């Protein structure tokens, strides 16, 4: 029995199956070739190092020739500062002080005769020391304030009056006040009044007395 005679012959490229297998193999080989080519042709990730070259040149100056050295001017020498001579203080002239001269005495002013008026007593005397009390020679009544009269107001004012040796009123003090209107009316009346002076024996003295004023509508 011969087995080999029963196997179909596929080696011929004329059959469709053989052509299909050949094309598949060719495509597989072509794909592998493309992959290998792409692997070898890919760029490297590491960039090549760059080198920077810095050119530095030095210039060396040549020494001057003797002719040039002679032509170069010599810098002027700074003269030393002049020595300062000590300051000379001029002598201060001595001035003789003027001696005060004696002033001739001035003539004494002519004496003025003192008036014959008796000097007032320094302290006012109370009534109990008097031998004669002062009295009114000219008495002015205190005017009743119009506003207080219309309002029906009555008042009492007590004053202390100082009378000099001529009988004139020199000071008025309010001991008991009834308001500015009544007080002003009383003081105006007393300052315009005239008294006979008080006496101790035969001598007129300064006197201090109390004088009351009463304002009444009756």
Secondary structure, DSSP 8 states (H G I E B T S, - for coil): --SGGGS-----TTSHHHHHHHHHHHHHHHHHHHHHHHHHHS--SS-------------------HHHHHHS-------------------------------------------SS----SS-B-GGG-SB--EEEE-------HHHHHTT--EEEEEEEEE-TTSBEEEEEEEE---HHHHHHHHHHHHT-EEE-EEETTEEE-EEEEEEEEE---
